[in-house]
Amino acid sequence: MSVRELVVLGTASQVPTRHRNHNGYLLRWDGEGILFDPGEGTQRQMLRAGVAAHDLHRICVTHFHGDHSLGLAGVIQRINLDRVPHEISAHYPLSGQRFFDRLRYATAYRETVRLTEAPVAADGNLAVTPSYTLEARRLSHPVESYGYRLTEPDGRRMLPGRLAAHGISGPDVGRLQREGRLGDVTLDDVSETRHGQRFAFVMDTRLCDGVHALAEGCDLLVIESTFLDEDIELAVDHGHLTAGQAAGVARDAGVRHLVLTHFSQRYSDPGEFERQARAAGFEGELTVAHDLQRVPLPKRR
């Protein structure tokens, strides 16, 4: 059975705290693992969360501030130490190539794994697989930053009542799915569109077109909410979102499950982020993330 879930490895912004590690998020999507923004300490958080180097297939870095990328050196060396048998792709802003190079070769080690560098230079698709399309969108931050989105292809949902009405059962169902027609009965006669799941990862940014495009129609949206609403001027100055702004994006985009994360150390009450998100009118499922939490993608509509 396929597994689709978010494993939260760290939720702090800028500096870790006693209770929050630097950023790090693993998305399990069927048989693949996509690691987003591995900050310092990610390798240890992976161990605590039961995530192995062999679980990784892609690494996606939004930008090259330290709390989102300093863990790259350890993670890359670990996948080589463990001799991960498959190729791993790395996506990151092309403008930060020199930072990626420094982190990849921060110290001496033996390379045993094929790590393919696939940097992001503009909005658009980065990879198309049978299970998902991965795309990137430019965000608004003092350094170049991109958010990421996975979209599963739409499928078909067979309708038992219509199948029975047309006398179709057993192997004939599979034949109809493969060929699109069985005698006078078409696939459209006995099925309906099953919309693919959508996931987006939005880190350090002000409100911008990219944020809204990434969030649109998402089943699960992971988005930074560094500040509370009373500190909105700080948020704008530093290129971040508030809890209310993040929730407003999710509300307008029809997001089903909102995950707030990347919290400033200045706040001691996580519940205030939830209160402000609800005050902004978001009525869907809401998670104020904490380290080592697992968040499943919502069931298909």
ZAGU-866153 format. One line per 2 residues: number of its first residue (from 1); for each residue x, y, z of C-alpha. Coordinates in Angstrom, 2 decimals. Example, Ala and Ser with C-alpha at 12.3 -4.5 7.8 and 13.67 -1.06 7.14 Angstrom:
2
1	12.30 -4.50 7.80; 13.67 -1.06 7.14
% end
This chain:
301
1	0.00 0.00 0.00; 1.38 3.41 -0.97
3	2.36 5.85 1.76; 2.02 9.59 1.36
5	2.98 11.59 4.40; 5.08 14.50 5.60
7	7.75 13.75 8.19; 8.65 16.96 10.02
9	12.33 16.95 11.00; 12.68 20.56 12.18
11	10.53 23.66 12.53; 12.73 26.52 13.78
13	13.61 29.65 11.85; 17.11 31.16 11.81
15	18.34 29.44 15.00; 17.38 26.15 16.67
17	15.83 26.15 20.13; 15.68 23.57 22.90
19	12.52 22.17 21.36; 12.90 22.95 17.65
21	15.63 21.85 15.27; 16.56 23.77 12.16
23	14.36 23.12 9.13; 13.99 19.72 7.52
25	10.99 17.99 5.94; 10.68 14.62 4.22
27	7.77 13.93 1.92; 7.07 10.22 1.44
29	5.25 9.86 -1.86; 4.57 6.24 -2.68
31	8.03 4.68 -3.00; 9.98 7.95 -3.14
33	11.34 10.28 -0.49; 11.81 13.98 -1.19
35	13.85 15.93 1.36; 13.11 19.64 1.58
37	15.43 22.29 3.08; 17.86 20.21 5.18
39	19.09 22.61 7.84; 21.80 21.93 10.38
41	21.15 18.76 12.36; 18.97 17.12 9.70
43	21.01 13.91 9.65; 20.40 13.36 13.37
45	16.72 14.25 13.06; 16.40 11.66 10.30
47	17.76 9.06 12.68; 15.29 10.07 15.38
49	12.40 9.98 12.91; 13.31 6.61 11.45
51	14.28 8.03 8.06; 17.17 6.26 6.34
53	19.49 7.63 3.68; 18.09 4.94 1.37
55	14.68 6.64 1.67; 15.91 9.72 -0.21
57	15.38 10.17 -3.96; 15.32 13.97 -4.31
59	16.61 16.93 -2.34; 14.86 20.28 -2.84
61	16.39 23.45 -1.41; 14.33 26.63 -1.51
63	17.24 29.01 -0.92; 20.71 29.22 0.57
65	20.18 30.69 4.00; 21.86 28.49 6.57
67	18.76 27.29 8.40; 17.55 25.78 5.10
69	20.76 24.31 3.73; 23.60 23.80 6.23
71	22.57 20.18 6.70; 23.30 19.40 3.04
73	26.93 18.51 3.72; 26.05 15.84 6.27
75	23.14 14.44 4.30; 25.16 14.15 1.08
77	28.03 12.46 2.85; 25.62 10.10 4.60
79	24.01 8.91 1.37; 27.50 8.15 0.08
81	28.58 6.43 3.29; 25.47 4.23 3.14
83	25.99 3.56 -0.59; 22.45 4.41 -1.60
85	21.92 2.26 -4.72; 19.76 4.67 -6.73
87	20.30 8.07 -8.30; 19.41 11.12 -6.21
89	18.46 14.45 -7.81; 19.18 17.79 -6.17
91	17.17 20.93 -6.97; 18.17 24.39 -5.74
93	18.39 27.96 -7.09; 21.00 28.13 -9.84
95	22.18 31.48 -8.48; 23.38 29.60 -5.39
97	25.49 27.06 -7.27; 28.65 28.18 -5.47
99	27.00 27.48 -2.11; 25.82 24.05 -3.22
101	29.33 23.22 -4.44; 30.86 24.27 -1.11
103	28.38 22.22 0.87; 28.67 19.18 -1.38
105	32.45 19.18 -1.02; 32.79 20.71 2.44
107	35.16 17.93 3.56; 36.86 14.87 2.09
109	34.80 11.73 1.53; 34.42 8.95 -1.01
111	31.66 9.48 -3.56; 29.72 6.28 -4.19
113	26.31 7.64 -5.23; 25.15 9.30 -8.42
115	23.95 12.72 -7.26; 22.49 14.61 -10.21
117	22.48 18.39 -9.92; 19.34 19.89 -11.46
119	19.29 23.56 -10.41; 16.30 25.87 -10.84
121	16.68 28.95 -13.03; 13.03 29.90 -13.65
123	9.44 28.93 -12.98; 8.43 25.62 -14.51
125	8.49 21.85 -14.33; 11.58 20.15 -12.94
127	10.59 16.51 -13.31; 7.72 14.48 -14.71
129	7.24 10.94 -13.42; 4.32 8.51 -13.62
131	3.48 9.44 -10.02; 3.84 13.23 -10.04
133	5.03 16.39 -11.75; 7.45 18.50 -9.71
135	7.44 22.22 -10.43; 9.08 25.31 -8.96
137	7.86 28.89 -8.54; 9.87 31.99 -7.66
139	9.19 33.48 -4.23; 9.98 36.90 -2.71
141	12.88 36.86 -0.25; 16.11 38.88 0.12
143	17.97 36.03 -1.64; 16.63 34.06 -4.60
145	14.13 31.51 -3.37; 11.81 28.96 -4.97
147	8.86 26.99 -3.66; 8.01 23.49 -4.86
149	4.80 21.71 -5.81; 3.95 18.08 -6.60
151	0.89 17.32 -8.70; -0.34 13.79 -9.26
153	-1.88 13.10 -12.69; -5.66 12.86 -12.71
155	-7.03 9.33 -12.91; -10.39 7.60 -13.21
157	-12.65 6.31 -10.48; -14.79 3.33 -11.52
159	-18.44 3.53 -10.44; -19.76 0.12 -9.31
161	-23.40 1.03 -9.91; -22.81 2.01 -13.52
163	-20.62 -1.04 -14.13; -23.40 -3.28 -12.82
165	-26.01 -1.50 -14.93; -23.98 -2.29 -18.05
167	-23.29 -5.87 -16.93; -19.53 -5.35 -16.68
169	-17.57 -7.25 -14.03; -14.41 -9.24 -13.40
171	-11.62 -9.07 -16.01; -13.81 -6.95 -18.27
173	-13.37 -4.01 -15.89; -9.62 -4.06 -16.38
175	-10.02 -4.45 -20.14; -12.29 -1.41 -20.25
177	-9.78 0.62 -18.23; -6.94 -0.31 -20.57
179	-8.75 0.05 -23.87; -11.25 2.80 -23.07
181	-14.17 0.94 -24.63; -15.89 -2.42 -24.29
183	-18.44 -2.97 -27.01; -20.77 0.03 -26.90
185	-19.69 1.05 -23.37; -17.00 3.72 -23.00
187	-14.88 4.44 -19.96; -16.74 7.73 -19.47
189	-20.01 5.80 -19.16; -18.88 3.93 -16.03
191	-16.32 6.19 -14.35; -15.55 9.73 -13.31
193	-12.41 11.84 -13.00; -10.36 11.24 -9.85
195	-8.35 14.39 -9.25; -4.71 13.79 -8.42
197	-3.34 14.86 -5.06; -1.41 18.10 -4.74
199	1.31 19.08 -2.30; 3.20 22.36 -1.98
201	6.19 23.50 0.04; 6.51 27.26 0.58
203	9.30 28.64 2.72; 10.81 32.08 3.28
205	8.82 34.60 1.29; 6.59 37.65 1.33
207	3.17 37.41 -0.27; 3.66 37.14 -4.03
209	2.17 35.48 -7.11; 4.35 32.42 -6.60
211	2.87 31.72 -3.18; -0.69 31.73 -4.49
213	0.19 29.63 -7.55; 1.88 26.96 -5.43
215	-0.98 26.79 -2.92; -3.86 26.62 -5.42
217	-6.05 23.57 -4.77; -3.52 21.81 -2.56
219	-4.45 18.80 -0.47; -1.48 19.55 1.82
221	0.28 22.92 2.01; 3.43 23.31 4.12
223	4.07 27.03 4.53; 6.20 29.25 6.69
225	4.58 31.45 9.32; 7.65 32.94 10.94
227	5.81 35.81 12.61; 2.51 36.51 14.30
229	0.25 39.15 12.79; 1.20 41.91 15.21
231	4.74 41.75 13.77; 3.71 42.07 10.14
233	6.15 44.93 9.52; 9.02 42.70 10.60
235	7.70 39.97 8.33; 7.63 42.24 5.29
237	11.04 43.74 6.05; 12.68 40.32 6.37
239	10.79 38.58 3.57; 8.49 36.35 5.61
241	4.83 35.59 6.26; 2.66 35.88 9.34
243	0.29 33.18 10.56; -2.69 35.16 9.34
245	-1.16 35.75 5.90; -0.29 32.07 5.47
247	-3.80 31.04 6.50; -5.33 33.62 4.17
249	-3.40 32.12 1.27; -4.66 28.65 2.21
251	-8.23 29.91 2.60; -8.30 31.56 -0.81
253	-6.59 28.61 -2.50; -9.01 25.99 -1.18
255	-6.30 24.10 0.72; -7.59 21.05 2.57
257	-4.80 20.64 5.17; -2.57 23.54 6.20
259	0.75 22.95 7.98; 2.31 26.03 9.58
261	6.02 25.91 10.40; 9.32 27.89 10.53
263	8.58 29.72 13.77; 10.56 32.60 15.22
265	12.19 31.91 18.57; 10.55 35.07 19.94
267	7.22 33.25 20.46; 6.62 30.79 23.29
269	2.97 29.83 22.66; 2.45 27.71 19.51
271	-1.30 27.90 20.07; -1.30 31.55 19.07
273	-0.38 30.58 15.50; -3.45 28.37 15.34
275	-5.68 31.07 16.81; -4.52 33.65 14.29
277	-4.87 31.19 11.40; -8.47 30.48 12.38
279	-9.13 34.19 12.85; -8.02 34.67 9.24
281	-10.88 32.43 8.14; -9.16 29.15 7.34
283	-11.63 26.34 8.10; -9.78 23.27 6.82
285	-7.57 20.87 8.74; -4.76 22.75 10.48
287	-1.45 21.61 11.97; 0.98 23.81 13.86
289	4.02 21.64 13.22; 6.40 20.30 15.83
291	9.59 18.33 15.37; 9.33 14.60 14.51
293	5.63 14.89 13.67; 4.07 12.84 10.87
295	1.29 14.39 8.80; -0.53 12.16 6.30
297	-1.89 13.59 3.09; -5.68 13.81 3.19
299	-7.60 11.02 1.53; -8.58 11.72 -2.05
301	-11.78 13.66 -2.53
% end
